[in-house]
Amino acid sequence: MPHAPAHRKPGSRTRRAWWLLPPLVLGLFVAMGWGMWRFYQERELRFAHQIEGGLGAINQLQAEGVADWRQRRLGEAMALMDDAPYARAVARWRAAGREAAASLDETVHERLRSLVEHMQYSSAQLVDPDGRLLMSAAGPAYGALPVAEQAALVRAFESAQPIVVGLRRDPAFSFVFYSMLAPLYDGSTPVGAVWLVVDARTGLYPLLQTWPNNSATAESLLVRREGGDALYLSPLRHRGDEPLTLRVPAGQQERNPVLQAIAGVRGAVYGADYLGHQVLATVSAVPDSDWLLVSKIDRAEVFSDAQRREWLSLGLLVSLGLMAAGCMVVLWQWRAWRRERALKETLQRNMRWLDAAQKAAAVGYFAYDGERRKFTMSRMANVIFGRPGAGSLALPAWIAMLHEDEREHVLAVHGKAMDERQALRLQYRIRRASDQQVRWIEVWGEYDTAYGVQPARMTGTVQDITERKQVEEQLEGYRAALEARVRIDPLTQVANRLALDEVVAQEWARAERSGDALALLMVDVDHFKAFNDHYGHMAGDICLQAVARALVGQTGRAGDMLARYGGEEFAMLLPGADLDQARAAAERLCQAVRDLGIEHARGCACGVVSISVGVASLHPARQGPVTGQPRSGVDVAQALFQQADAALYCAKHRGRDQVADFCADCDQVLHDPPDSLFTPGP
């Protein structure tokens, strides 16, 4: 007979269920707490990435600003080295005698003064190839280059390129400076160099102080590696050490972002700064230099408020979760909303930082949608175009702002870049919408390949370069004026020897094409030394001016050119004139000077100032009597000057006040010239 089941008490199953409830509730809260903690960590990590991105953007903008500053200074040194008229002026100034050098001194000095006054150099000094100081913007200079600059000068002449010395200290200056050496060449001959010095306090360090917020701990530092140590190149915000004096030896403060930077770390790093504070830093290298830029901010300043808010919210949610499971969802949503709002505010603050950095760099951003035919413009880009706020710009409105003289060209270049999907770099003028003022802008654009074939899209930057264009136009005016001045004789206001040499080569090339002859008259004022000794040098200058005017009056044909050859000598170039025509022109010159009637008691028998003229003419189709067929402008210049000077020598030895052609007797002079051939006697 089977046994009956044992009798169970009615409440035993209920008690077992209540015994399982506390572990289940505890497990539920543990799971919820773990999930909330993981969620908090992910949000905090995302917040940290946003802060790192903002700090990295500021660091990159500052690094680009420093690199642009270095490149602009090097470009100015290159432009100075390529200034051939100035190099020739320096060469003539150094080679001239005391009186001639005084007249050239202002030309050489004016350029140095322009560099200091208009290009913000602290010092600009001219040095000779051996490193001795010759002249500064304030006047004559004495002494020699410092050792570092002396070594840079040697490298500059070896490489024929400007050499950057960089940031350093020297007893010659009371501040940290950035210097360069720009070599000067007259042709291939080194004639000196210009030592350019920039005060880092006014030119470089302000670029590191441009922060888009009022942070109490944010700081950007320039450093470089020296051996295994890190050397601070810029001033410290929270310490009084002078730049280039504080070093951090390798092995000490290994978590210092500066030491991590010289060890090769780039991007975002965490560590302790020179004050021992825990910081978030971003490291980047300044292009084309050995400088590293470290931008840092204290972690406590960045994360403390956010962490406080996060812990408060978490504690509130946990407390409310213990009170009622039903309220946990509502409280979690409220907490998520709070956190999202805080992150949005932080993101907006970071965007304001970036916008302020954009304004400091005066660069705007745009994106062009080819399908919608609209530009999306940043706030700074709209400011450049004279439009309020940020937003879109329709293509017809943009076209209307293009300068009418350049509209067709600009549209063609933009259209080609879009059609061929090429990068765009263009400078052009616009009429600003707000005030119709004409401004110069520079546009950089890249075709956005992320969108595939359609729609066509280009993104890029726009920058107002009006002030830079104005400076370039002013410098171009200075250069043109300088080139004109160095080709005019200051006493007689006719062309000088430099201009004559250039025109001779040009006219010979034209003669070879046309088959015409080229003639040269060499003119010398008779007994001019005796005139100066008897009447004085001031009267001699007046005499030369009158003779020059009389000779200029005889240049009746287009292309005829009169130049002062040196001292009392003049030269007249007659393109297309054969020997007979040149002789007739020389006779007219002699008569024109006699007609002046300038008294000369110690001159020729006529009793007035007279001239002697040597005549030479070369024809491209004939064999030259002395040098053979000239092969270049330099050859024909040498042949013409030799023949005309030999003929002048014959005219003076036949009694002066006459014209002599180049002949067989003069040919003997060329082959056996006397000592006074190229400087005829009184």
LINUR-V34649 format. One record per pair of residues at least 24 apart in sequence whose C-alpha atoms are under 6 Angstrom apart, sorted by the first residue. I is the first residue (numbers start at 1). J is the second residue. Records with the same first field share a line. If there is no record, write none. Layout:
BEGIN
I: J  J
END
This chain:
BEGIN
54: 350
56: 282
59: 295
63: 286
67: 286  287
77: 182
81: 182  183  184
87: 184  185  186
88: 186
91: 191
112: 137
113: 137
121: 197  198
122: 197  198  199
123: 197
124: 195  196
125: 194  195
126: 193  194
127: 192  193
128: 192
129: 192
176: 200
212: 353  356  357
217: 297  298
218: 296  297
219: 295  296
220: 294  295
221: 293  294
222: 292  293
223: 291  292
224: 291  292
225: 262
363: 462  463
364: 461  462
365: 460  461
366: 459  460
367: 458  459
368: 457  458
369: 457
370: 456  457
371: 455
385: 432
386: 432  433  434
401: 430  431
402: 430
403: 429  430  431
421: 447
439: 466
440: 465  466
441: 465
492: 545
494: 563
495: 563
496: 563  564
497: 565
505: 633
512: 620
516: 576
517: 576  577  578  618  619
518: 575  576  577  617  618
519: 574  577  616  617
520: 572  573  616
521: 571  572  614  615
522: 571  613  614  644
523: 569  570  571  612  613
524: 568  569  611  612
525: 568  611
526: 610  611
527: 603  682
529: 682
551: 589
578: 617
579: 617
610: 657
611: 657
612: 656  657  658
613: 648  659
614: 644  647  648  660  661
615: 644  661
616: 643  644  662
END
